[in-house]
Amino acid sequence: MAWNGGVSLAVWMGGAAVEFDCARRAKAGPETVREGDERIERSVYAALLDAFDRRLVVDIISGASAGGLNGALLSAAMWHGKRLDPKFLRDQWLDIGNFSLLLQPVSQSKPKSIMQGGVFYDGLVNMFNVLCSPKGDGGANELEGDQGRKLGAEEALLDVQVTTIEGEQRGFVDEWGHELVAREHRTPVKFRVKQDFDDAEALARAARASASFPGAFEPEEIVGGAATLAGFSDGRPRWAIDGGLLENAPIRQAIDLIPLRPASGKVKRYLCYVNAAPPSRKAPGFDKEGPTLREVLGHVVNLPRDGRFIVGAVAGRASGRTAGAGGPAGCGRDPRSPRQRAFATSLDPFRSAGRSGARALGVGCATGAESPLPRA
C-alpha cells in the first residue's frame, strides 16, 4: 500500500486509514463505533468478506508527507492489536491541528516557519504513545475494539519517506578512476520489527519530518530511534523536510518490499495507491503564446513533487504484468466462483459513484493486462 503526500490532506487520509483499519479487522466480525451518544454498528466489510470468503491483510505500507503520517498511525495500531477509532482520531486531530496552538507566537521576531513544529511533534508523540501502549493502558478504551473475536497484533512493514536537506553523498568511480559525487536526499525511515513500533518517539519524529512542508513547519532533526531506522549511524546531525518533495507517490518503494513478505498460502496480492486527488487527463492548457511567468513558477514548485508519479505508475504497471506471468508466490488465476464474480460486478456502480473524490489505484497479482493501472 502506497500513500500519497499532501499535508492539507492529512485529515482526509486519517479517514481513509480508519476505513482500511475497519476493513482489515472485519474478519473478526462486525463492530460498533460511537457517534456522539449513539453507537453505530459497522457490518458492511464483514458481510463482504463473508460473501467472498476472503480476509483482507495489509502487510506493506509506504507513505510520504500526510501519507507517511497516517500510514504510521495505521501500522502502529496493527502492531499493537488496536483499532483506529474514528472518534479518537477526530479528537486527536482537533487538538493537534488547533491553529491557535500551532501558529508561531507574535512575540517571535524571526520565526523559521508559520507553525511550531515542536508543538506538532509533541502532539504526535502523545498520539503514538496511546496507540503503542499495552492493551488496557493509555486511556483510550475505544481503541480496544468490541468484536466477538479479538484480534492480536498484525505485522506490517512501514517506510516513512523524508527528504534530508543536506543529502547523503554517494561516490561513483568512472573508467579512469575519477570519482563522481552525487547526493541522495530521498530517505526512508524503515520500521520492520515490533521493537521499532514500540518507539513512539521514533514514529512521531518520522511522521513529523515527513509532513514538514517547507514554510509551514521548520525542518525536523532526525535523531534517536528515527536516525537508526533511517540508517544514520555516524551521529552527525541531519535535518529533514517534507518526504513528498521528491517522492510524493512511493509506489515503487512499496513494490520493493513485496519480496520481504512471502505468502504462506494462496493469496491475491493488490498494490493499492491511496490518493485523495489523483491526476486526470486535461486538455492542453497553454495557448500559442506559451505559459506565463506565474505558470512557470508554479510548475517549478510542483514538478519535483508531482513529476515522479509516472515512475511509480510505470513500476506498478510492470509489477502487474510480471505477476500475471507467474510472479510473486501465491498469485494466479482468479479463484472466485462465477457467483462471486457476478456479485463483484454488481458492485461496480457503487464503486464508480465514489470516484469523483478519493481514489485508490490497485494492481492485482493475477492480472497482466496492457491497460493502465485499474482504479478500485
Stockholm file with secondary structure:
# STOCKHOLM 1.0

chainA/1-376         MAWNGGVSLAVWMGGAAVEFDCARRAKAGPETVREGDERIERSVYAALLDAFDRRLVVDIISGASAGGLNGALLSAAMWHGKRLDPKFLRDQWLDIGNFSLLLQPVSQSKPKSIMQGGVFYDGLVNMFNVLCSPKGDGGANELEGDQGRKLGAEEALLDVQVTTIEGEQRGFVDEWGHELVAREHRTPVKFRVKQDFDDAEALARAARASASFPGAFEPEEIVGGAATLAGFSDGRPRWAIDGGLLENAPIRQAIDLIPLRPASGKVKRYLCYVNAAPPSRKAPGFDKEGPTLREVLGHVVNLPRDGRFIVGAVAGRASGRTAGAGGPAGCGRDPRSPRQRAFATSLDPFRSAGRSGARALGVGCATGAESPLPRA
#=GR chainA/1-376 SS CEECCCGGGHHHHHHHHHHHHHHHHGGGCCEEEEETTEEEEECHHHHHHHHHTCCCCCCEEEEETHHHHHHHHHHHHHHTTCCCCHHHHHHHHHHHTCHHHHBCCTTCSSCSSSBCHHHHHHHHHHHHHHHHSCTTCSSCGGGSCCCSSCCCCCCCEEEEEEEEEEEEEEEEECTTSCEEEEEEEEEEEEECSHHHHTCHHHHHHHHHHHTCCBTTBCCEECCHHHHHHTTCCSCCCCEEECTTTTCSSTHHHHHHHGGGSCCSSCCCCEEEEEESSCCCCCCCCCCTTCCCHHHHHHHHHHHHHHTTHHHHHHHHHHHHHHHHTTCSTTCCSCCCCHHHHHHHHHTHHHHHHTTTSCEEEEEETTCCCSSCCCBC
#=GC SS_cons         CEECCCGGGHHHHHHHHHHHHHHHHGGGCCEEEEETTEEEEECHHHHHHHHHTCCCCCCEEEEETHHHHHHHHHHHHHHTTCCCCHHHHHHHHHHHTCHHHHBCCTTCSSCSSSBCHHHHHHHHHHHHHHHHSCTTCSSCGGGSCCCSSCCCCCCCEEEEEEEEEEEEEEEEECTTSCEEEEEEEEEEEEECSHHHHTCHHHHHHHHHHHTCCBTTBCCEECCHHHHHHTTCCSCCCCEEECTTTTCSSTHHHHHHHGGGSCCSSCCCCEEEEEESSCCCCCCCCCCTTCCCHHHHHHHHHHHHHHTTHHHHHHHHHHHHHHHHTTCSTTCCSCCCCHHHHHHHHHTHHHHHHTTTSCEEEEEETTCCCSSCCCBC
//
